């Protein structure tokens, strides 16, 4: 995780430095356009992950094989559909609606073509990825992820050497990388898991169940894509590619922070689904509260130093800091902190399979972020207002989700509020005091950033242990430390 985060941050710096702000902005906004095609595929991908994990929880290997084979065939069909729709709608929107400099339109079309096929290949990976996570083979997932990020790093380092247009070359290299990763997942799963022998099974009843699940999930995915990639396109229309470049930097920081949380969630999400499948609701509730709280705490270790030292970090990280980037980065971090508390709740919702009412209410409520942002842009508000609207909207959605989960899995709103929300806000507030004081006491420098980061880590860890953890959680940590020390000395 640490290696991937550091390489990702370096890649962002290298791409921006090598391509320039304008080309980087073009790449970001076209990538957002292609992601808009993932509304249906993303919904179906979630259904695939849920069904595979659920069958593992029930230990029904025969049905698991049917789920996997059917999933692969469905994803291949969806990939073909994405390519067709991307070629028709994507080309029209890029060439007639987007705000791209005329001299870069040919390169932009190259990026679009490569992005469409890269996206299609990644869709076929989803059933294999889902099986690895469901079996909790996290080391394999980590190794493939490291190989993937090294391929991206190699692609960036190769750009200045190649005698071709850099924007075109980068898009082609990423497409080649996706093909290689596709083979890695396929070979590993084929060797390790017996259900990964794809047969020509197209279970219509299973597809119908997945389709129903994906159809209602489509509402939630549509809202999220509108609020992220849709707002990215809005920003392009109202403010141009320079703002897209700044949003791209903020997105890279968001991905770096979210990567820690997502990897932690990958370890706990299958357990939530399996607990539901086996009928162990008490353990499910414990996992939801613990997972939500720990996700927030983990985020703080990166969030607080980044919030305080944004300017220095960006100046050191990037050769050229796009306008608006420091503001966008800070607001993005706040937005991430408001959303990580909901991750375990979403997993629990998917585990039930009864998502119709949930997705209608949450999807329609969440979709208000996009038109609200559009309205504020029309009224002349700055591009940064999009992040504020997003953070407020998704904090409100947290309580909407809690209300719905009370009905679906009998999760106590009072328990979640007291054990998760109140403790998270308290830890964040108290842990920020000392780093904030040090930040204001010292002049901007490398030394200040190092000191603030160290003080932040100590302050966060201390506050989490004293205030954030339950007695049983503290006892578990102490026992693990004792176990480690005893084994160390025993050797």
C-alpha positions in Angstrom: 0.0 0.0 0.0 2.7 2.4 1.0 4.7 1.6 -2.2 1.7 2.0 -4.4 0.7 5.4 -2.9 4.3 6.8 -3.2 4.6 5.6 -6.9 1.1 7.0 -7.7 2.1 10.4 -6.3 5.3 10.4 -8.3 3.4 9.3 -11.5 1.1 12.3 -11.1 4.1 14.6 -10.7 5.8 13.1 -13.7 2.8 13.2 -16.0 2.0 16.8 -15.2 5.7 17.8 -15.6 6.1 15.8 -18.9 2.8 16.5 -20.6 2.1 20.0 -19.2 -1.1 21.3 -17.5 -3.2 21.4 -20.7 -2.6 17.9 -21.9 -2.9 16.5 -18.3 -6.3 18.3 -18.1 -7.4 16.7 -21.4 -6.4 13.3 -20.2 -8.3 13.7 -16.9 -11.5 15.0 -18.5 -11.6 12.3 -21.2 -11.0 9.6 -18.6 -14.0 11.1 -16.8 -16.1 10.9 -20.0 -15.3 7.2 -20.5 -16.1 6.5 -16.8 -19.6 7.8 -17.5 -20.1 4.6 -19.5 -19.5 2.5 -16.3 -23.0 3.3 -14.9 -24.4 -0.1 -15.9 -21.2 -2.1 -15.8 -20.3 -0.8 -12.4 -23.8 -1.8 -11.1 -23.4 -5.3 -12.5 -19.8 -5.6 -11.1 -21.1 -4.9 -7.6 -23.7 -7.6 -8.1 -21.0 -10.1 -9.3 -18.9 -9.4 -6.2 -21.8 -9.8 -3.9 -23.1 -13.1 -5.4 -19.6 -14.6 -5.4 -18.9 -13.7 -1.8 -22.4 -14.7 -0.7 -22.0 -18.2 -2.2 -18.6 -18.6 -0.5 -20.3 -17.7 2.8 -22.9 -20.5 2.1 -20.1 -22.9 1.0 -22.0 -23.9 -2.1 -19.2 -24.6 -4.6 -21.5 -25.8 -7.4 -23.5 -22.6 -7.4 -20.3 -20.6 -7.0 -19.0 -22.2 -10.3 -22.2 -21.2 -12.1 -22.0 -17.7 -10.7 -18.4 -17.2 -11.9 -18.9 -18.6 -15.4 -22.1 -16.7 -15.9 -20.4 -13.5 -14.6 -17.4 -13.8 -17.0 -19.8 -14.2 -20.0 -21.9 -11.3 -18.9 -18.9 -9.1 -18.5 -17.6 -9.9 -22.0 -21.0 -8.9 -23.4 -21.1 -5.7 -21.4 -17.5 -4.9 -22.6 -18.7 -5.2 -26.2 -21.6 -3.0 -25.5 -19.4 -0.4 -23.8 -17.1 -0.3 -26.9 -20.1 0.2 -29.2 -21.7 2.9 -27.1 -18.3 4.6 -26.5 -17.6 4.7 -30.2 -20.9 6.3 -31.0 -21.7 8.6 -28.0 -18.1 9.3 -26.9 -16.8 10.5 -30.2 -19.8 12.7 -30.7 -19.6 14.3 -27.3 -15.8 14.8 -27.5 -15.8 16.4 -30.9 -18.9 18.6 -30.6 -19.5 19.4 -26.9 -16.3 19.4 -24.9 -14.0 22.4 -24.4 -10.7 21.0 -26.0 -8.1 23.1 -27.8 -8.5 22.6 -31.5 -4.8 21.7 -32.0 -5.2 18.8 -29.5 -8.3 17.2 -30.9 -6.5 14.4 -32.8 -4.6 13.5 -29.6 -7.8 13.7 -27.6 -9.5 11.2 -29.9 -6.5 8.8 -29.5 -6.9 9.1 -25.7 -10.7 8.4 -26.1 -10.1 5.2 -28.2 -7.5 3.8 -25.8 -9.5 4.7 -22.8 -12.6 2.9 -24.1 -10.7 -0.3 -24.8 -8.7 -0.1 -21.5 -12.0 0.2 -19.7 -13.5 -2.7 -21.6 -10.6 -5.0 -20.7 -10.8 -3.9 -17.0 -14.4 -5.0 -17.0 -13.5 -8.6 -17.9 -11.1 -8.5 -14.9 -13.9 -7.9 -12.4 -15.1 -11.5 -11.7 -11.4 -12.6 -11.2 -10.8 -9.7 -8.9 -13.9 -10.5 -7.0 -12.9 -14.1 -6.4 -9.5 -13.1 -5.1 -11.0 -10.7 -2.6 -13.9 -13.1 -1.6 -11.3 -15.8 -0.8 -9.3 -13.1 1.1 -6.1 -13.7 -0.8 -4.9 -10.2 -0.1 -1.3 -10.9 -0.7 -2.0 -11.9 -4.3 -4.1 -8.8 -4.8 -1.3 -6.7 -3.4 1.4 -8.2 -5.7 -0.7 -7.7 -8.8 -1.5 -4.2 -7.8 2.2 -3.5 -7.3 3.0 -5.0 -10.7 0.2 -2.8 -12.2 1.6 0.4 -10.7 5.1 -0.4 -11.8 3.8 -0.8 -15.4 2.3 2.7 -15.1 5.6 4.0 -13.7 7.5 2.4 -16.6 5.0 4.0 -19.0 5.6 7.5 -17.6 9.4 7.1 -17.6 9.3 5.9 -21.2 7.3 9.0 -22.5 10.3 11.4 -22.9 12.2 8.8 -24.8 9.5 7.9 -27.4 9.5 9.9 -30.6 5.7 10.2 -30.6 3.1 12.5 -29.2 3.2 12.1 -25.4 -0.5 12.2 -24.8 -1.1 9.5 -27.5 1.8 7.4 -26.2 0.6 7.4 -22.6 -2.9 6.3 -23.6 -1.5 3.4 -25.7 0.9 2.3 -22.9 -1.9 2.1 -20.4 -3.9 0.0 -22.8 -1.0 -2.5 -23.1 -0.6 -2.5 -19.3 -4.3 -3.4 -18.9 -3.9 -6.4 -21.2 -0.9 -7.7 -19.1 -2.8 -7.3 -15.8 -5.8 -9.1 -17.4 -3.5 -12.2 -18.0 -2.1 -12.0 -14.5 -5.5 -12.2 -12.9 -6.7 -15.0 -15.2 -3.6 -17.2 -14.7 -3.6 -16.8 -10.9 -7.3 -17.5 -10.5 -7.2 -20.5 -12.8 -4.4 -22.1 -10.8 -5.7 -21.3 -7.3 -9.5 -21.5 -7.4 -11.5 -24.4 -8.8 -14.5 -22.3 -9.6 -12.5 -20.2 -12.1 -12.7 -22.7 -15.0 -14.9 -20.8 -17.3 -17.6 -22.9 -19.0 -20.3 -21.8 -21.5 -22.9 -21.5 -18.7 -25.4 -18.7 -19.1 -27.8 -19.2 -16.2 -30.8 -17.1 -17.2 -32.3 -17.2 -13.7 -29.0 -16.1 -12.2 -28.6 -13.3 -14.8 -32.2 -12.2 -14.0 -31.3 -12.0 -10.2 -28.0 -10.2 -11.0 -29.8 -7.9 -13.4 -32.4 -7.0 -10.8 -29.7 -6.3 -8.3 -27.7 -4.3 -10.8 -30.8 -2.4 -12.0 -31.5 -0.9 -8.6 -27.8 -0.4 -8.0 -27.8 1.6 -11.2 -29.6 4.4 -9.5 -26.9 4.8 -6.8 -24.0 4.4 -9.3 -25.6 7.0 -11.6 -25.8 9.5 -8.7 -22.1 9.0 -7.8 -20.9 9.3 -11.4 -22.9 12.4 -11.9 -21.4 13.9 -8.8 -17.8 13.1 -9.7 -17.3 12.6 -13.4 -20.4 14.6 -14.3 -19.1 17.5 -12.3 -15.7 17.1 -13.9 -17.4 17.6 -17.3 -19.4 20.6 -15.9 -16.1 22.1 -14.7 -14.6 21.7 -18.2 -17.6 23.4 -19.8 -17.7 26.3 -17.4 -13.9 26.8 -16.6 -11.8 24.8 -19.2 -9.0 22.2 -19.0 -6.9 24.2 -16.5 -9.5 23.5 -13.8 -9.7 19.9 -14.9 -5.9 19.7 -14.3 -6.4 21.0 -10.8 -9.3 18.5 -10.2 -7.0 15.8 -11.5 -4.4 16.6 -8.9 -7.0 16.6 -6.2 -8.3 13.3 -7.5 -4.8 11.8 -7.3 -4.6 12.9 -3.6 -8.0 11.4 -3.0 -7.0 8.1 -4.5 -3.8 8.0 -2.4 -5.8 8.5 0.8 -8.7 6.2 -0.3 -6.2 3.4 -1.2 -5.4 2.8 2.5 -9.1 2.8 3.4 -10.1 0.6 0.4 -7.5 -2.0 1.1 -8.6 -2.1 4.7 -12.2 -2.4 3.5 -11.3 -5.2 1.2 -10.2 -7.2 4.2 -13.4 -6.6 6.2 -16.1 -6.5 3.5 -16.1 -10.2 2.7 -16.6 -10.9 6.4 -19.6 -8.6 6.6 -21.2 -10.4 3.7 -20.3 -13.8 5.0 -21.7 -12.9 8.5 -25.0 -12.0 6.9 -25.1 -15.1 4.8 -24.6 -17.3 7.9 -27.2 -15.3 9.9 -24.7 -13.9 12.5 -26.1 -10.3 12.8 -24.3 -9.5 16.0 -20.9 -10.0 14.4 -22.1 -8.1 11.3 -23.0 -5.1 13.4 -19.7 -5.2 15.2 -17.8 -5.4 11.9 -19.8 -2.4 10.5 -19.1 -0.2 13.5 -15.5 -1.2 13.8 -14.9 -1.0 10.1 -16.4 2.4 9.7 -14.6 3.9 12.7 -11.2 2.4 11.8 -11.6 3.5 8.2 -12.0 7.1 9.4 -9.0 6.8 11.8 -6.8 5.4 9.1 -7.7 8.3 6.8 -6.6 10.8 9.4 -3.0 9.7 9.3 -2.7 11.1 5.8 -5.5 13.7 6.0 -4.3 15.9 8.8 -0.7 16.4 7.5 -2.1 17.0 4.0 -4.7 19.6 5.2 -2.1 21.6 7.1 0.9 21.3 4.7 -1.0 21.4 1.3 1.0 24.2 -0.3 4.5 22.8 0.6 3.6 19.3 -0.3 2.2 20.3 -3.7 5.2 22.5 -4.5 7.6 19.7 -3.6 5.5 17.0 -5.3 4.8 18.9 -8.5 7.1 20.9 -10.8 4.1 23.0 -11.8 1.2 23.5 -9.4 -2.0 24.3 -11.3 -4.2 27.1 -10.1 -6.9 26.1 -7.6 -5.0 22.8 -6.8 -4.3 23.6 -3.1 -7.9 24.6 -2.5 -9.3 21.6 -4.4 -7.0 19.2 -2.5 -8.1 20.5 1.0 -11.8 20.3 0.0 -11.3 16.8 -1.4 -9.8 15.6 1.8 -12.8 17.0 3.8 -15.1 15.2 1.3 -13.2 11.9 1.7 -13.6 12.2 5.5 -17.4 12.6 5.1 -17.7 9.5 2.8 -15.4 6.9 4.4 -17.9 6.4 7.3 -20.5 5.0 4.9 -18.3 2.3 3.2 -19.2 -0.5 5.6 -22.9 0.5 5.5 -22.9 0.2 1.7 -21.3 -3.3 2.0 -24.0 -4.4 4.5 -26.7 -3.1 2.2 -25.3 -5.1 -0.7 -25.0 -8.2 1.5 -28.8 -8.3 2.1 -29.6 -8.3 -1.7 -32.7 -6.3 -0.9 -31.6 -3.0 -2.3 -34.6 -1.6 -4.1 -35.9 0.9 -1.5 -32.4 1.8 -0.3 -31.1 2.7 -3.8 -34.2 4.7 -4.8 -34.0 6.9 -1.7 -30.2 7.2 -1.5 -29.8 7.5 -5.3 -32.4 10.3 -5.6 -31.2 12.1 -2.6 -27.5 11.9 -3.7 -28.3 12.9 -7.3 -29.3 16.4 -6.0 -25.6 17.2 -5.7 -25.2 17.5 -9.6 -28.0 19.9 -10.4 -27.1 22.0 -7.3 -23.5 22.3 -8.5 -24.8 23.2 -12.0 -27.0 25.9 -10.5 -24.1 27.3 -8.4 -21.9 27.4 -11.5 -24.6 29.2 -13.5 -24.9 31.8 -10.6 -21.2 32.5 -10.9 -19.9 30.6 -7.9 -16.3 29.4 -8.2 -15.2 25.9 -9.2 -14.4 25.1 -5.6 -18.1 25.3 -4.6 -18.5 21.8 -6.2 -16.5 20.2 -3.4 -18.4 21.9 -0.6 -21.7 20.9 -2.1 -20.4 17.3 -2.5 -19.2 17.1 1.1 -22.4 18.5 2.6 -24.6 16.2 0.4 -22.7 13.0 1.3 -22.7 13.8 5.1 -26.5 14.1 4.9 -26.6 10.8 3.0 -24.8 9.1 5.9 -27.8 9.7 8.2 -30.2 8.6 5.4 -28.3 5.3 5.1 -28.4 4.8 8.9 -32.1 5.2 8.9 -32.5 2.7 6.1 -30.1 0.2 7.6 -32.1 0.2 10.8 -34.9 -1.4 8.9 -32.8 -3.7 6.8 -30.4 -5.3 9.3 -31.7 -3.9 12.7 -28.6 -1.7 13.1 -29.0 0.8 16.0 -28.7 4.4 14.8 -27.9 5.4 18.4 -25.1 2.9 18.6 -23.5 3.9 15.3 -23.8 7.6 16.1 -22.3 7.2 19.6 -19.6 4.6 18.7 -18.6 5.8 15.3 -19.7 9.4 14.3 -19.2 11.1 17.7 -15.9 9.3 18.4 -14.6 10.0 14.9 -15.4 13.7 15.0 -13.9 14.0 18.6 -10.7 12.2 17.6 -10.3 14.4 14.5 -10.8 17.6 16.5 -8.5 16.7 19.4 -5.8 15.1 17.3 -5.6 18.2 15.1 -4.9 20.7 17.9 -1.2 20.1 18.5 -0.3 19.7 14.8 -2.2 22.9 14.0 -0.3 24.8 16.7 3.1 23.5 15.4 2.0 24.5 11.8 1.3 28.1 12.9 4.4 28.3 15.1 7.0 27.4 12.4 7.9 28.9 9.0 7.0 27.0 5.9 9.8 24.5 5.2 10.6 20.8 4.8 11.4 20.7 8.5 8.0 22.0 9.4 6.2 19.4 7.2 8.3 16.6 8.8 7.6 17.8 12.3 3.9 18.3 11.6 3.6 14.8 10.1 5.4 13.2 13.1 3.4 15.1 15.7 0.2 14.3 13.7 0.9 10.6 13.8 1.7 10.6 17.5 -1.3 12.8 18.3 -3.7 10.7 16.2 -2.5 7.4 17.6 -2.7 8.6 21.2 -6.2 10.1 20.7 -7.5 7.0 19.0 -6.2 4.8 21.8 -7.5 7.0 24.6 -10.8 8.2 23.1 -11.6 6.3 20.0 -11.3 2.6 21.0 -13.6 0.5 23.1 -12.1 -1.5 26.1 -12.2 -4.7 24.1 -10.4 -3.1 21.2 -7.7 -1.7 23.5 -7.3 -5.1 25.2 -6.9 -6.7 21.7 -4.1 -4.2 20.8 -2.3 -4.7 24.0 -2.5 -8.5 23.6 -1.1 -8.3 20.1 1.8 -6.2 21.2 2.6 -8.6 24.0 2.3 -11.5 21.6 4.8 -9.8 19.2 7.3 -9.0 22.0 7.1 -12.5 23.5 7.7 -14.1 20.1 10.5 -11.7 19.3 12.3 -12.5 22.6 11.6 -16.3 22.2 13.6 -16.3 19.0 
